[in-house]
Amino acid sequence: MAGMTVRQNNGKRARFAVLFIMVAGISLLHLIFSHEFEKTHIVARELYFLPIIISAFWFGLRGSLATSLAITLFYLAYAVFYWRGFAPSDLDRLVEIGLFNVVAVIVGSLQDRQRAHAREKLESIRALAATVGHEINSPLFVAMGNVELLREDFAKDSQPRGELDDIHASLGEIRDLVKKIAGIEEVVTRDYDGTSRIVDLDES
């Protein structure tokens, strides 16, 4: 569990770094190229939608809004610096700034809704797994107890004792399997026969 948390934190840092590099790189285009290269600035402005959308998929509404607000701060300063008194290009920049945040809200909200739906499904799966584990454990413990009592009636080297040992071992495997099912934290699947997938209990 601790290893998984470390991997998740490292993954988040890597994603933050990617977003920062994207925003910084696009912003740098505005600073490098002269204002006379208007088409270059328009292209760079449209590129801002990429980190906004990516952050929405990675971090939901909060992430997309944080990214769009950071972009807004830079691009608003750029728009004010090159303000021409409500010229068409000025209005175009203001509209684009509004679109940054609108897209961030829409895509981020949709992603949050999808994640909430996925969490609900996972909680249902966990509840079902816990129920299955509980219902199977009760008769399983009774069966194992009876087999243990029966084993005492036979000599260790007798055939019935050997068969009862095999049954007890099989029941123990079922018990371990039930424990894995009841302990599902997330659903990780693996290929089964090339045409279907099953839950990987060791990874889940």
C-alpha positions in Angstrom: 0.0 0.0 0.0 2.8 2.4 0.9 4.6 1.6 -2.4 1.4 2.3 -4.3 1.1 5.7 -2.5 4.6 6.6 -3.4 4.0 5.7 -7.1 0.8 7.8 -7.1 2.7 10.8 -5.6 5.5 10.5 -8.1 2.9 10.2 -10.9 1.2 13.4 -9.7 4.5 15.3 -9.6 5.4 14.1 -13.1 2.0 15.3 -14.3 2.4 18.7 -12.6 5.8 19.0 -14.2 4.4 18.2 -17.7 1.6 20.8 -17.3 4.1 23.4 -16.0 6.4 22.8 -18.9 3.5 23.0 -21.4 2.2 26.3 -20.0 5.6 27.8 -19.6 6.6 26.7 -23.1 3.5 28.2 -24.7 3.9 31.4 -22.7 7.5 31.6 -23.8 6.4 31.7 -27.4 4.5 34.9 -26.7 7.6 36.4 -25.2 10.1 35.3 -27.8 8.2 36.3 -30.9 7.6 39.9 -31.7 4.1 41.2 -31.5 4.2 41.8 -35.3 4.0 38.0 -35.7 0.3 38.0 -35.0 -0.4 34.6 -36.4 2.2 33.0 -34.2 0.6 34.5 -31.2 -2.8 33.3 -32.2 -1.5 29.7 -32.7 0.3 29.9 -29.3 -3.0 31.2 -27.7 -4.9 28.3 -29.1 -2.3 25.9 -27.7 -3.3 26.9 -24.2 -6.3 24.7 -24.5 -4.1 21.6 -24.5 -2.8 21.9 -20.9 -6.3 23.0 -19.8 -7.9 19.9 -21.2 -5.1 17.5 -20.1 -5.2 18.9 -16.5 -9.0 18.3 -16.5 -8.5 14.6 -17.4 -5.7 14.2 -14.9 -7.0 16.3 -12.0 -10.7 17.1 -12.6 -12.3 20.5 -12.2 -9.9 21.8 -9.6 -6.9 21.0 -11.8 -8.4 22.5 -14.9 -9.4 25.7 -13.1 -6.0 26.0 -11.5 -4.4 25.7 -15.0 -6.8 28.0 -16.7 -6.4 30.7 -14.0 -2.6 30.5 -14.2 -2.9 30.9 -18.0 -5.4 33.8 -17.5 -3.0 35.7 -15.2 -0.2 35.5 -17.8 -2.3 36.1 -20.9 -4.3 38.9 -19.3 -1.1 40.7 -18.5 0.0 40.2 -22.1 -3.4 41.5 -23.3 -3.2 44.6 -21.1 0.4 45.3 -22.2 -0.6 45.3 -25.8 -4.0 47.0 -25.3 -5.1 49.1 -28.2 -8.3 50.6 -26.8 -10.9 47.9 -27.5 -9.5 47.1 -30.9 -10.8 43.9 -32.5 -7.7 42.1 -31.4 -8.2 43.3 -27.8 -11.7 41.9 -27.7 -10.6 38.7 -29.3 -8.0 38.2 -26.5 -10.6 38.9 -23.8 -13.1 36.4 -25.4 -10.3 33.8 -25.6 -9.5 34.3 -21.9 -13.1 33.7 -21.1 -13.1 30.6 -23.2 -10.1 29.2 -21.3 -12.1 29.2 -18.1 -15.3 28.0 -19.7 -13.6 25.0 -21.3 -11.9 24.3 -17.9 -15.2 24.3 -16.1 -17.0 22.2 -18.7 -14.3 19.5 -19.2 -13.3 19.5 -15.5 -17.0 19.1 -14.4 -17.6 16.2 -16.9 -14.4 14.5 -15.7 -15.4 14.8 -12.1 -18.8 13.4 -12.8 -17.3 10.5 -14.6 -14.9 9.8 -11.7 -17.8 10.0 -9.2 -19.7 7.4 -11.3 -16.6 5.2 -11.4 -16.2 5.5 -7.6 -19.8 4.5 -7.1 -19.3 1.5 -9.2 -16.2 0.6 -7.3 -18.0 1.0 -4.0 -20.7 -1.3 -5.2 -18.1 -3.9 -6.3 -16.4 -3.7 -2.9 -19.7 -4.1 -1.1 -20.6 -7.1 -3.2 -17.1 -8.6 -2.6 -17.4 -8.1 1.1 -20.9 -9.7 1.1 -19.7 -12.7 -0.9 -16.7 -13.2 1.5 -19.0 -13.0 4.5 -21.6 -15.5 3.1 -18.9 -18.0 2.0 -16.9 -17.8 5.1 -19.6 -19.0 7.5 -20.2 -22.4 5.9 -16.5 -22.6 4.9 -15.4 -22.4 8.6 -18.0 -25.1 9.5 -16.7 -27.4 6.8 -13.1 -26.9 7.7 -13.9 -27.6 11.4 -15.7 -30.8 10.5 -12.9 -32.0 8.3 -10.4 -31.3 11.1 -12.5 -33.4 13.5 -12.9 -36.2 11.0 -9.1 -36.3 10.4 -8.5 -37.2 14.0 -10.5 -40.4 13.6 -8.0 -41.8 11.1 -4.3 -42.7 11.2 -2.0 -40.3 9.6 -0.8 -42.8 7.0 -4.3 -44.1 6.1 -6.0 -43.4 2.8 -9.1 -41.7 4.3 -6.8 -39.4 6.3 -4.9 -38.5 3.1 -8.1 -37.7 1.3 -9.3 -35.6 4.2 -6.0 -33.7 4.2 -6.5 -32.9 0.5 -10.0 -31.7 1.2 -8.7 -29.5 4.1 -6.0 -28.1 1.9 -8.6 -27.3 -0.8 -10.8 -25.6 1.7 -7.8 -23.5 2.8 -7.2 -22.4 -0.7 -10.9 -21.3 -0.9 -10.5 -19.4 2.3 -7.5 -17.6 1.0 -9.3 -16.8 -2.2 -12.3 -15.4 -0.3 -9.9 -13.3 1.7 -8.5 -11.8 -1.5 -12.1 -11.2 -2.8 -13.1 -9.4 0.4 -10.0 -7.3 0.3 -10.5 -5.8 -3.2 -9.4 -2.1 -3.2 -9.6 -1.5 -7.0 -10.5 -3.5 -10.0 -7.5 -4.6 -12.0 -8.2 -7.0 -14.9 -6.0 -9.4 -16.9 -6.4 -11.4 -20.0 -8.1 -14.8 -19.5 -8.3 -16.7 -22.8 -7.5 -14.0 -25.4 -11.2 -13.2 -25.8 -12.2 -12.1 -22.3 -10.8 -10.5 -19.2 -11.1 -11.4 -15.5 -10.3 -9.7 -12.3 -6.7 -10.1 -11.2 -7.2 -10.7 -7.5 -3.5 -10.4 -6.6 -3.3 -6.9 -8.1 -6.8 -5.8 -7.0 
